[in-house]
């Protein structure tokens, strides 16, 4: 066999376990292997090019075009990162590729996508996040310097690198910042299982060809994703409905008033105030809501003041608490009490807003400060969205209203079960196609002595129904702090609904069941407002009882005292209750037959041995099996509570 130059061919021993260049003697086209002690005819094998010549011009053009077809497609953020990492992994023949995204607002570098054939490894490390400071060493340095780098994990002192190495088996890593307009928006990393490797030279050469185009696509996807999801974290459909409703989009003052009402309910503030300072204005507008916690009366007032009067607080940059007596302006504005808190925000149109809240006889506890800070951030988005949505066409606005409000509606419901010892909870709501008015809640008193559980259904659909439901939620959360009787609470809600909507073109009504547990005496009190019945399973007798709550639907009559109902319920260990709305029992199949209460009772008993959350999931599965592919026309809402 005629031998070529060794740079083009590799000598391979056919018996040895892995391709390599073993030690031995070569003579006349034959190779005597000292490893296996045999003589072999040499086999031709092409050796790939190395170094900077890994791709010729035609290959580079082909590779770039292959990527451009990806970048020019309208992929979502997740699909873009997956497709790009998959393409790179196939080209580089590497298994572990990560894409990090920089979030300068949060000061962190977050792992956005990790590509590996080891699916378990993907799940384990998907939540890695790094603080954006130099203590993390080479990774953050590469981002700050905006330059590629190759490094060994053994040279790094930060604990993150030893943790990552143990988790993935990585010994060294190539880092390429993703630059958009010379600003690092993220980085790509390639993991290697050897410390000393020259592969990174070729890998860097390939990545440099396309990382610029990827940066543009990534930046565009991030902006689109942020725009699409910016309202997802609203915790109150009340605020969201104001933002999305045409009424409040065109009524700025009313939007502010309702935001302040919600704020006063979150932190039990006696006075809520917003000082709004538009850019280049000579005066500031002041919106105030005064709240009488004992009589549940609201007073609102709007005024304007000169900017000179705001000199003591106008430059506030972060949330802080103050003694109202130390701010002369506060007394003039009626902001008095033991402690006040100031929360500043700035809108995209450069309007400065100062939220000021005051407590009469106490200070703001830490948990209320956190809730206040979070809600004000959401209010900033609400106020900004009021401007953004005015630019949409009527059709686009309606579509966005339904799409976003449905997501926000789910965030209004309890995020977690209350920490009430001796109880287990489950709550489920599957909204229909439109925006519904179903509502359920678990409310644990601040002293953890009382637990309220409720379920309700507002008449009608759309943003108007959602707004009523959200307002009732705000009132309910306030009333349970000052009143023990479920019936008195329902009576106050009725007064609000009737007085607010009696002259409306479309009156709004609401049915509800409200249950109060005294966790000290174990007494259970139930009141109903035209919502019908609920189920009580008793473990001791293995029996199911339907409890009719009676009452009258709220908002119809100005005086509902004649319909007062307040019954006691013996709730033993192992007992379970199930509350539901008519979206469950009135679900229709293809022949217009309803799921019905008998089917619901049967499903409840079939799954009674499960935890409350699983009971609801299985009942919903049974409902879906019954209706098959029929469209859901009403919200499906259920609540289950068990005494352990």
NUKOLDO-741906 format. One record per residue (C-alpha): residue number from 1; residue in one letter; chain; x, y, z. Coordinates in steps of 0.25 Angstrom, whole numbers. Layout:
REM NUKOLDO-741906
<NUM,A,A,<X,Y,Z>>;
...
REM end
This chain:
REM NUKOLDO-741906
<1,X,A,<0,0,0>>;
<2,X,A,<6,14,-4>>;
<3,X,A,<7,23,8>>;
<4,X,A,<2,37,8>>;
<5,X,A,<7,48,17>>;
<6,X,A,<3,46,31>>;
<7,X,A,<-4,59,32>>;
<8,X,A,<-15,54,23>>;
<9,X,A,<-16,40,28>>;
<10,X,A,<-16,33,42>>;
<11,X,A,<-10,20,45>>;
<12,X,A,<-21,11,52>>;
<13,X,A,<-19,-3,59>>;
<14,X,A,<-31,-11,56>>;
<15,X,A,<-30,-19,69>>;
<16,X,A,<-28,-8,79>>;
<17,X,A,<-41,-4,86>>;
<18,X,A,<-41,11,81>>;
<19,X,A,<-35,18,69>>;
<20,X,A,<-22,24,72>>;
<21,X,A,<-7,24,67>>;
<22,X,A,<-1,13,76>>;
<23,X,A,<13,11,78>>;
<24,X,A,<20,1,68>>;
<25,X,A,<28,0,55>>;
<26,X,A,<23,3,41>>;
<27,X,A,<30,-3,29>>;
<28,X,A,<26,-5,14>>;
<29,X,A,<11,-1,17>>;
<30,X,A,<10,-11,29>>;
<31,X,A,<9,-7,43>>;
<32,X,A,<14,-16,55>>;
<33,X,A,<6,-12,67>>;
<34,X,A,<14,-14,80>>;
<35,X,A,<0,-13,88>>;
<36,X,A,<-6,-25,82>>;
<37,X,A,<6,-31,76>>;
<38,X,A,<0,-33,62>>;
<39,X,A,<4,-28,48>>;
<40,X,A,<-7,-20,41>>;
<41,X,A,<-8,-14,27>>;
<42,X,A,<-10,1,29>>;
<43,X,A,<-24,7,27>>;
<44,X,A,<-27,20,20>>;
<45,X,A,<-34,31,29>>;
<46,X,A,<-36,45,26>>;
<47,X,A,<-32,54,37>>;
<48,X,A,<-41,67,39>>;
<49,X,A,<-35,80,38>>;
<50,X,A,<-31,87,51>>;
<51,X,A,<-29,101,55>>;
<52,X,A,<-34,114,48>>;
<53,X,A,<-36,106,35>>;
<54,X,A,<-47,97,40>>;
<55,X,A,<-57,103,30>>;
<56,X,A,<-54,109,16>>;
<57,X,A,<-61,120,10>>;
<58,X,A,<-72,112,4>>;
<59,X,A,<-74,104,16>>;
<60,X,A,<-75,117,25>>;
<61,X,A,<-85,123,15>>;
<62,X,A,<-93,110,15>>;
<63,X,A,<-93,110,31>>;
<64,X,A,<-97,124,32>>;
<65,X,A,<-109,122,22>>;
<66,X,A,<-113,110,30>>;
<67,X,A,<-114,119,42>>;
<68,X,A,<-120,130,35>>;
<69,X,A,<-132,122,32>>;
<70,X,A,<-134,120,47>>;
<71,X,A,<-132,134,51>>;
<72,X,A,<-142,139,40>>;
<73,X,A,<-153,130,45>>;
<74,X,A,<-163,135,55>>;
<75,X,A,<-159,126,66>>;
<76,X,A,<-163,128,81>>;
<77,X,A,<-152,130,91>>;
<78,X,A,<-151,116,96>>;
<79,X,A,<-152,110,82>>;
<80,X,A,<-141,119,77>>;
<81,X,A,<-131,115,88>>;
<82,X,A,<-134,101,86>>;
<83,X,A,<-133,101,71>>;
<84,X,A,<-120,109,71>>;
<85,X,A,<-113,100,82>>;
<86,X,A,<-117,88,75>>;
<87,X,A,<-111,93,62>>;
<88,X,A,<-98,97,69>>;
<89,X,A,<-98,84,76>>;
<90,X,A,<-99,76,63>>;
<91,X,A,<-88,84,57>>;
<92,X,A,<-78,84,68>>;
<93,X,A,<-82,70,72>>;
<94,X,A,<-83,74,87>>;
<95,X,A,<-94,70,97>>;
<96,X,A,<-94,81,107>>;
<97,X,A,<-97,95,102>>;
<98,X,A,<-103,106,111>>;
<99,X,A,<-109,120,107>>;
<100,X,A,<-110,130,119>>;
<101,X,A,<-118,143,118>>;
<102,X,A,<-114,156,125>>;
<103,X,A,<-124,163,133>>;
<104,X,A,<-118,176,137>>;
<105,X,A,<-131,180,144>>;
<106,X,A,<-130,169,154>>;
<107,X,A,<-114,169,154>>;
<108,X,A,<-114,154,150>>;
<109,X,A,<-109,145,139>>;
<110,X,A,<-120,134,138>>;
<111,X,A,<-118,120,131>>;
<112,X,A,<-129,122,120>>;
<113,X,A,<-126,108,112>>;
<114,X,A,<-117,96,114>>;
<115,X,A,<-115,86,103>>;
<116,X,A,<-111,72,106>>;
<117,X,A,<-116,58,102>>;
<118,X,A,<-116,55,117>>;
<119,X,A,<-130,60,120>>;
<120,X,A,<-129,58,135>>;
<121,X,A,<-117,67,135>>;
<122,X,A,<-125,78,128>>;
<123,X,A,<-136,77,138>>;
<124,X,A,<-126,78,150>>;
<125,X,A,<-119,91,146>>;
<126,X,A,<-129,99,139>>;
<127,X,A,<-131,109,150>>;
<128,X,A,<-116,113,151>>;
<129,X,A,<-115,128,153>>;
<130,X,A,<-102,136,156>>;
<131,X,A,<-101,150,162>>;
<132,X,A,<-96,160,153>>;
<133,X,A,<-83,163,161>>;
<134,X,A,<-68,160,159>>;
<135,X,A,<-68,150,171>>;
<136,X,A,<-73,140,161>>;
<137,X,A,<-59,141,154>>;
<138,X,A,<-57,138,139>>;
<139,X,A,<-72,136,135>>;
<140,X,A,<-76,150,139>>;
<141,X,A,<-62,156,135>>;
<142,X,A,<-65,151,121>>;
<143,X,A,<-78,158,121>>;
<144,X,A,<-72,171,126>>;
<145,X,A,<-60,170,116>>;
<146,X,A,<-69,166,105>>;
<147,X,A,<-58,156,100>>;
<148,X,A,<-58,141,98>>;
<149,X,A,<-50,133,108>>;
<150,X,A,<-46,118,110>>;
<151,X,A,<-43,114,125>>;
<152,X,A,<-41,102,134>>;
<153,X,A,<-50,100,146>>;
<154,X,A,<-39,96,155>>;
<155,X,A,<-33,111,153>>;
<156,X,A,<-46,117,159>>;
<157,X,A,<-48,119,174>>;
<158,X,A,<-63,122,174>>;
<159,X,A,<-72,110,180>>;
<160,X,A,<-81,111,168>>;
<161,X,A,<-70,105,159>>;
<162,X,A,<-67,93,168>>;
<163,X,A,<-82,91,169>>;
<164,X,A,<-85,92,154>>;
<165,X,A,<-73,82,151>>;
<166,X,A,<-78,72,161>>;
<167,X,A,<-92,73,155>>;
<168,X,A,<-88,72,140>>;
<169,X,A,<-74,66,139>>;
<170,X,A,<-69,79,133>>;
<171,X,A,<-54,82,134>>;
<172,X,A,<-53,94,125>>;
<173,X,A,<-62,103,118>>;
<174,X,A,<-62,112,106>>;
<175,X,A,<-70,125,108>>;
<176,X,A,<-75,134,97>>;
<177,X,A,<-83,147,101>>;
<178,X,A,<-95,150,92>>;
<179,X,A,<-94,164,88>>;
<180,X,A,<-105,174,83>>;
<181,X,A,<-100,188,80>>;
<182,X,A,<-87,185,88>>;
<183,X,A,<-95,181,100>>;
<184,X,A,<-95,167,106>>;
<185,X,A,<-109,162,106>>;
<186,X,A,<-105,148,109>>;
<187,X,A,<-94,137,107>>;
<188,X,A,<-92,124,101>>;
<189,X,A,<-84,113,108>>;
<190,X,A,<-78,100,103>>;
<191,X,A,<-74,89,113>>;
<192,X,A,<-62,80,112>>;
<193,X,A,<-59,68,120>>;
<194,X,A,<-44,70,119>>;
<195,X,A,<-36,82,125>>;
<196,X,A,<-26,82,113>>;
<197,X,A,<-33,82,100>>;
<198,X,A,<-31,90,87>>;
<199,X,A,<-45,87,82>>;
<200,X,A,<-49,101,87>>;
<201,X,A,<-41,108,77>>;
<202,X,A,<-49,101,66>>;
<203,X,A,<-62,103,73>>;
<204,X,A,<-60,118,76>>;
<205,X,A,<-57,119,61>>;
<206,X,A,<-70,113,57>>;
<207,X,A,<-78,121,68>>;
<208,X,A,<-73,134,64>>;
<209,X,A,<-79,132,50>>;
<210,X,A,<-93,133,55>>;
<211,X,A,<-93,138,69>>;
<212,X,A,<-96,153,64>>;
<213,X,A,<-108,149,56>>;
<214,X,A,<-113,140,68>>;
<215,X,A,<-111,153,77>>;
<216,X,A,<-121,161,68>>;
<217,X,A,<-131,149,68>>;
<218,X,A,<-129,147,83>>;
<219,X,A,<-131,162,86>>;
<220,X,A,<-144,163,78>>;
<221,X,A,<-150,150,84>>;
<222,X,A,<-147,156,98>>;
<223,X,A,<-154,169,95>>;
<224,X,A,<-166,162,89>>;
<225,X,A,<-166,152,101>>;
<226,X,A,<-165,164,111>>;
<227,X,A,<-176,171,104>>;
<228,X,A,<-185,159,103>>;
<229,X,A,<-183,155,118>>;
<230,X,A,<-182,168,125>>;
<231,X,A,<-196,167,131>>;
<232,X,A,<-195,152,136>>;
<233,X,A,<-190,155,150>>;
<234,X,A,<-202,164,154>>;
<235,X,A,<-208,159,167>>;
<236,X,A,<-221,166,165>>;
<237,X,A,<-231,165,154>>;
<238,X,A,<-237,177,160>>;
<239,X,A,<-225,185,155>>;
<240,X,A,<-224,178,142>>;
<241,X,A,<-238,180,139>>;
<242,X,A,<-237,195,141>>;
<243,X,A,<-225,195,132>>;
<244,X,A,<-232,187,121>>;
<245,X,A,<-246,193,122>>;
<246,X,A,<-249,203,112>>;
<247,X,A,<-256,211,123>>;
<248,X,A,<-244,213,132>>;
<249,X,A,<-234,214,120>>;
<250,X,A,<-242,227,117>>;
<251,X,A,<-244,231,131>>;
<252,X,A,<-230,233,137>>;
<253,X,A,<-235,239,151>>;
<254,X,A,<-244,227,153>>;
<255,X,A,<-233,217,150>>;
<256,X,A,<-224,224,160>>;
<257,X,A,<-235,224,171>>;
<258,X,A,<-237,209,169>>;
<259,X,A,<-223,206,170>>;
<260,X,A,<-222,214,183>>;
<261,X,A,<-234,206,188>>;
<262,X,A,<-227,193,185>>;
<263,X,A,<-215,198,192>>;
<264,X,A,<-222,202,205>>;
<265,X,A,<-228,188,206>>;
<266,X,A,<-215,181,204>>;
<267,X,A,<-208,189,216>>;
<268,X,A,<-220,193,224>>;
<269,X,A,<-217,207,222>>;
<270,X,A,<-226,218,227>>;
<271,X,A,<-221,228,216>>;
<272,X,A,<-216,225,202>>;
<273,X,A,<-210,236,194>>;
<274,X,A,<-203,237,180>>;
<275,X,A,<-196,250,176>>;
<276,X,A,<-194,250,161>>;
<277,X,A,<-184,260,155>>;
<278,X,A,<-184,260,140>>;
<279,X,A,<-171,264,133>>;
<280,X,A,<-168,279,132>>;
<281,X,A,<-181,282,140>>;
<282,X,A,<-182,293,150>>;
<283,X,A,<-192,286,158>>;
<284,X,A,<-194,272,164>>;
<285,X,A,<-208,265,164>>;
<286,X,A,<-212,259,178>>;
<287,X,A,<-222,247,178>>;
<288,X,A,<-226,243,192>>;
<289,X,A,<-235,231,198>>;
<290,X,A,<-239,232,212>>;
<291,X,A,<-244,219,218>>;
<292,X,A,<-252,217,231>>;
<293,X,A,<-249,202,235>>;
<294,X,A,<-260,201,245>>;
<295,X,A,<-272,206,237>>;
<296,X,A,<-266,203,223>>;
<297,X,A,<-267,216,217>>;
<298,X,A,<-259,222,206>>;
<299,X,A,<-256,237,203>>;
<300,X,A,<-248,242,191>>;
<301,X,A,<-242,255,188>>;
<302,X,A,<-234,261,177>>;
<303,X,A,<-226,273,178>>;
<304,X,A,<-213,280,172>>;
<305,X,A,<-201,286,179>>;
<306,X,A,<-189,294,175>>;
<307,X,A,<-176,287,173>>;
<308,X,A,<-169,295,183>>;
<309,X,A,<-178,289,194>>;
<310,X,A,<-172,275,190>>;
<311,X,A,<-158,279,192>>;
<312,X,A,<-156,270,204>>;
<313,X,A,<-161,257,197>>;
<314,X,A,<-160,259,182>>;
<315,X,A,<-146,254,182>>;
<316,X,A,<-149,241,189>>;
<317,X,A,<-143,229,181>>;
<318,X,A,<-147,217,189>>;
<319,X,A,<-158,212,198>>;
<320,X,A,<-156,218,212>>;
<321,X,A,<-165,220,225>>;
<322,X,A,<-166,233,232>>;
<323,X,A,<-172,240,244>>;
<324,X,A,<-184,248,237>>;
<325,X,A,<-181,259,247>>;
<326,X,A,<-167,261,241>>;
<327,X,A,<-173,265,227>>;
<328,X,A,<-181,278,228>>;
<329,X,A,<-188,275,215>>;
<330,X,A,<-194,262,220>>;
<331,X,A,<-203,270,231>>;
<332,X,A,<-208,279,220>>;
<333,X,A,<-212,267,211>>;
<334,X,A,<-219,260,223>>;
<335,X,A,<-208,249,224>>;
<336,X,A,<-207,247,239>>;
<337,X,A,<-204,235,248>>;
<338,X,A,<-193,227,255>>;
<339,X,A,<-185,224,242>>;
<340,X,A,<-186,227,227>>;
<341,X,A,<-179,220,216>>;
<342,X,A,<-174,227,203>>;
<343,X,A,<-172,218,190>>;
<344,X,A,<-167,225,178>>;
<345,X,A,<-168,220,163>>;
<346,X,A,<-165,227,150>>;
<347,X,A,<-174,224,137>>;
<348,X,A,<-168,222,124>>;
<349,X,A,<-173,236,120>>;
<350,X,A,<-164,241,131>>;
<351,X,A,<-176,244,140>>;
<352,X,A,<-172,243,155>>;
<353,X,A,<-182,237,164>>;
<354,X,A,<-181,236,179>>;
<355,X,A,<-190,227,187>>;
<356,X,A,<-192,231,201>>;
<357,X,A,<-200,222,211>>;
<358,X,A,<-202,224,226>>;
<359,X,A,<-207,216,238>>;
<360,X,A,<-214,223,249>>;
<361,X,A,<-209,214,262>>;
<362,X,A,<-199,205,257>>;
<363,X,A,<-186,203,248>>;
<364,X,A,<-185,195,235>>;
<365,X,A,<-181,181,238>>;
<366,X,A,<-170,175,229>>;
<367,X,A,<-180,166,221>>;
<368,X,A,<-189,178,218>>;
<369,X,A,<-177,186,213>>;
<370,X,A,<-173,174,204>>;
<371,X,A,<-187,173,199>>;
<372,X,A,<-188,188,197>>;
<373,X,A,<-175,189,189>>;
<374,X,A,<-179,177,180>>;
<375,X,A,<-193,183,177>>;
<376,X,A,<-188,197,174>>;
<377,X,A,<-179,191,164>>;
<378,X,A,<-191,185,157>>;
<379,X,A,<-198,198,158>>;
<380,X,A,<-187,204,150>>;
<381,X,A,<-189,194,139>>;
<382,X,A,<-204,197,140>>;
<383,X,A,<-202,212,138>>;
<384,X,A,<-192,209,127>>;
<385,X,A,<-202,200,120>>;
<386,X,A,<-213,210,120>>;
<387,X,A,<-205,218,110>>;
<388,X,A,<-200,206,102>>;
<389,X,A,<-214,200,100>>;
<390,X,A,<-220,213,96>>;
<391,X,A,<-212,212,83>>;
<392,X,A,<-218,198,79>>;
<393,X,A,<-229,197,70>>;
<394,X,A,<-243,193,76>>;
<395,X,A,<-242,179,71>>;
<396,X,A,<-227,177,76>>;
<397,X,A,<-231,183,89>>;
<398,X,A,<-242,173,91>>;
<399,X,A,<-234,161,88>>;
<400,X,A,<-223,166,97>>;
<401,X,A,<-233,169,108>>;
<402,X,A,<-238,155,108>>;
<403,X,A,<-225,148,106>>;
<404,X,A,<-217,155,117>>;
<405,X,A,<-229,157,127>>;
<406,X,A,<-231,142,127>>;
<407,X,A,<-217,140,131>>;
<408,X,A,<-218,151,142>>;
<409,X,A,<-231,145,147>>;
<410,X,A,<-224,132,151>>;
<411,X,A,<-213,140,158>>;
<412,X,A,<-224,146,167>>;
<413,X,A,<-228,133,173>>;
<414,X,A,<-220,128,185>>;
<415,X,A,<-205,124,181>>;
<416,X,A,<-203,115,192>>;
<417,X,A,<-212,108,202>>;
<418,X,A,<-212,115,216>>;
<419,X,A,<-203,109,227>>;
<420,X,A,<-215,105,236>>;
<421,X,A,<-211,93,245>>;
<422,X,A,<-220,81,244>>;
<423,X,A,<-226,85,230>>;
<424,X,A,<-223,81,216>>;
<425,X,A,<-228,90,205>>;
<426,X,A,<-231,89,190>>;
<427,X,A,<-235,99,180>>;
<428,X,A,<-237,99,165>>;
<429,X,A,<-243,108,155>>;
<430,X,A,<-243,106,140>>;
<431,X,A,<-247,118,133>>;
<432,X,A,<-256,118,121>>;
<433,X,A,<-253,124,107>>;
<434,X,A,<-257,138,112>>;
<435,X,A,<-254,145,125>>;
<436,X,A,<-263,139,136>>;
<437,X,A,<-267,144,149>>;
<438,X,A,<-264,131,158>>;
<439,X,A,<-257,133,171>>;
<440,X,A,<-252,125,182>>;
<441,X,A,<-242,128,194>>;
<442,X,A,<-236,124,207>>;
<443,X,A,<-234,135,217>>;
<444,X,A,<-226,132,229>>;
<445,X,A,<-227,143,240>>;
<446,X,A,<-214,150,244>>;
<447,X,A,<-215,144,258>>;
<448,X,A,<-217,130,251>>;
<449,X,A,<-229,128,260>>;
<450,X,A,<-240,128,249>>;
<451,X,A,<-241,123,235>>;
<452,X,A,<-251,127,224>>;
<453,X,A,<-254,119,212>>;
<454,X,A,<-263,124,201>>;
<455,X,A,<-267,122,187>>;
<456,X,A,<-276,131,178>>;
<457,X,A,<-281,134,164>>;
<458,X,A,<-284,147,158>>;
<459,X,A,<-295,149,148>>;
<460,X,A,<-290,151,133>>;
<461,X,A,<-277,150,127>>;
<462,X,A,<-266,159,122>>;
<463,X,A,<-257,170,129>>;
<464,X,A,<-269,176,136>>;
<465,X,A,<-272,162,143>>;
<466,X,A,<-257,161,146>>;
<467,X,A,<-257,175,152>>;
<468,X,A,<-269,172,161>>;
<469,X,A,<-262,159,166>>;
<470,X,A,<-249,166,168>>;
<471,X,A,<-256,178,176>>;
<472,X,A,<-263,168,184>>;
<473,X,A,<-250,161,187>>;
<474,X,A,<-244,174,192>>;
<475,X,A,<-256,177,201>>;
<476,X,A,<-256,162,207>>;
<477,X,A,<-242,163,210>>;
<478,X,A,<-244,175,218>>;
<479,X,A,<-257,171,225>>;
<480,X,A,<-252,158,231>>;
<481,X,A,<-242,166,239>>;
<482,X,A,<-252,173,246>>;
<483,X,A,<-265,164,246>>;
<484,X,A,<-267,150,251>>;
<485,X,A,<-281,147,246>>;
<486,X,A,<-281,141,231>>;
<487,X,A,<-295,147,230>>;
<488,X,A,<-291,161,234>>;
<489,X,A,<-280,160,223>>;
<490,X,A,<-290,156,213>>;
<491,X,A,<-300,167,217>>;
<492,X,A,<-289,177,215>>;
<493,X,A,<-285,172,201>>;
<494,X,A,<-300,172,197>>;
<495,X,A,<-300,187,201>>;
<496,X,A,<-288,190,192>>;
<497,X,A,<-294,183,180>>;
<498,X,A,<-308,188,181>>;
<499,X,A,<-303,203,183>>;
<500,X,A,<-293,202,172>>;
<501,X,A,<-301,195,161>>;
<502,X,A,<-315,198,164>>;
<503,X,A,<-316,209,153>>;
<504,X,A,<-306,202,144>>;
<505,X,A,<-311,198,130>>;
<506,X,A,<-307,184,133>>;
<507,X,A,<-308,181,148>>;
<508,X,A,<-298,172,155>>;
<509,X,A,<-302,160,164>>;
<510,X,A,<-293,150,172>>;
<511,X,A,<-296,137,179>>;
<512,X,A,<-287,132,190>>;
<513,X,A,<-285,122,201>>;
<514,X,A,<-276,127,213>>;
<515,X,A,<-271,118,223>>;
<516,X,A,<-264,122,236>>;
<517,X,A,<-255,113,245>>;
<518,X,A,<-252,117,259>>;
<519,X,A,<-238,109,260>>;
<520,X,A,<-238,111,275>>;
<521,X,A,<-252,106,278>>;
<522,X,A,<-254,97,265>>;
<523,X,A,<-267,104,263>>;
<524,X,A,<-272,104,248>>;
<525,X,A,<-282,115,243>>;
<526,X,A,<-288,115,229>>;
<527,X,A,<-296,125,222>>;
<528,X,A,<-301,125,208>>;
<529,X,A,<-305,136,198>>;
<530,X,A,<-313,128,187>>;
<531,X,A,<-302,119,183>>;
<532,X,A,<-309,106,186>>;
<533,X,A,<-303,94,193>>;
<534,X,A,<-289,88,196>>;
<535,X,A,<-285,74,200>>;
<536,X,A,<-280,69,214>>;
<537,X,A,<-274,55,214>>;
<538,X,A,<-273,49,228>>;
<539,X,A,<-263,39,230>>;
<540,X,A,<-268,33,243>>;
<541,X,A,<-281,29,237>>;
<542,X,A,<-276,28,222>>;
<543,X,A,<-287,36,218>>;
<544,X,A,<-289,48,208>>;
<545,X,A,<-299,60,212>>;
<546,X,A,<-303,71,203>>;
<547,X,A,<-304,84,211>>;
<548,X,A,<-314,94,205>>;
<549,X,A,<-309,108,209>>;
<550,X,A,<-321,116,205>>;
<551,X,A,<-321,132,205>>;
<552,X,A,<-323,141,194>>;
<553,X,A,<-313,146,182>>;
<554,X,A,<-306,158,186>>;
<555,X,A,<-309,171,179>>;
<556,X,A,<-324,169,176>>;
<557,X,A,<-330,175,189>>;
<558,X,A,<-326,187,197>>;
<559,X,A,<-329,179,210>>;
<560,X,A,<-327,164,211>>;
<561,X,A,<-329,163,226>>;
<562,X,A,<-341,154,224>>;
<563,X,A,<-333,144,217>>;
<564,X,A,<-322,143,228>>;
<565,X,A,<-316,129,230>>;
<566,X,A,<-305,125,239>>;
<567,X,A,<-304,110,242>>;
<568,X,A,<-294,102,250>>;
<569,X,A,<-287,90,244>>;
<570,X,A,<-280,79,252>>;
<571,X,A,<-267,76,245>>;
<572,X,A,<-260,63,250>>;
<573,X,A,<-246,58,248>>;
<574,X,A,<-245,52,234>>;
<575,X,A,<-257,60,228>>;
<576,X,A,<-257,66,215>>;
<577,X,A,<-266,78,209>>;
<578,X,A,<-267,81,194>>;
<579,X,A,<-272,94,189>>;
<580,X,A,<-274,96,174>>;
<581,X,A,<-280,106,164>>;
<582,X,A,<-291,103,153>>;
<583,X,A,<-280,102,143>>;
<584,X,A,<-278,88,148>>;
<585,X,A,<-292,82,149>>;
<586,X,A,<-297,89,136>>;
<587,X,A,<-285,85,127>>;
<588,X,A,<-292,79,114>>;
<589,X,A,<-288,68,106>>;
<590,X,A,<-290,66,91>>;
<591,X,A,<-305,63,93>>;
<592,X,A,<-307,75,102>>;
<593,X,A,<-308,66,115>>;
<594,X,A,<-303,73,127>>;
<595,X,A,<-292,66,136>>;
<596,X,A,<-302,68,148>>;
<597,X,A,<-301,66,163>>;
<598,X,A,<-302,51,163>>;
<599,X,A,<-290,50,155>>;
<600,X,A,<-283,60,163>>;
<601,X,A,<-286,52,176>>;
<602,X,A,<-282,39,170>>;
<603,X,A,<-269,45,165>>;
<604,X,A,<-266,52,179>>;
<605,X,A,<-268,38,186>>;
<606,X,A,<-260,31,176>>;
<607,X,A,<-248,39,179>>;
<608,X,A,<-250,42,194>>;
<609,X,A,<-238,35,199>>;
<610,X,A,<-229,45,191>>;
<611,X,A,<-223,58,196>>;
<612,X,A,<-233,70,194>>;
<613,X,A,<-225,75,182>>;
<614,X,A,<-225,62,175>>;
<615,X,A,<-240,60,178>>;
<616,X,A,<-242,73,170>>;
<617,X,A,<-233,69,159>>;
<618,X,A,<-240,55,157>>;
<619,X,A,<-254,61,157>>;
<620,X,A,<-250,71,147>>;
<621,X,A,<-244,59,138>>;
<622,X,A,<-258,52,140>>;
<623,X,A,<-265,65,135>>;
<624,X,A,<-256,66,123>>;
<625,X,A,<-258,51,120>>;
<626,X,A,<-273,54,120>>;
<627,X,A,<-273,66,111>>;
<628,X,A,<-262,61,102>>;
<629,X,A,<-259,71,91>>;
<630,X,A,<-270,81,94>>;
<631,X,A,<-266,95,97>>;
<632,X,A,<-266,100,111>>;
<633,X,A,<-277,111,113>>;
<634,X,A,<-275,114,128>>;
<635,X,A,<-264,115,138>>;
<636,X,A,<-262,101,145>>;
<637,X,A,<-258,105,160>>;
<638,X,A,<-257,95,172>>;
<639,X,A,<-252,96,186>>;
<640,X,A,<-249,84,196>>;
<641,X,A,<-245,85,210>>;
<642,X,A,<-242,73,220>>;
<643,X,A,<-239,73,234>>;
<644,X,A,<-227,64,237>>;
REM end
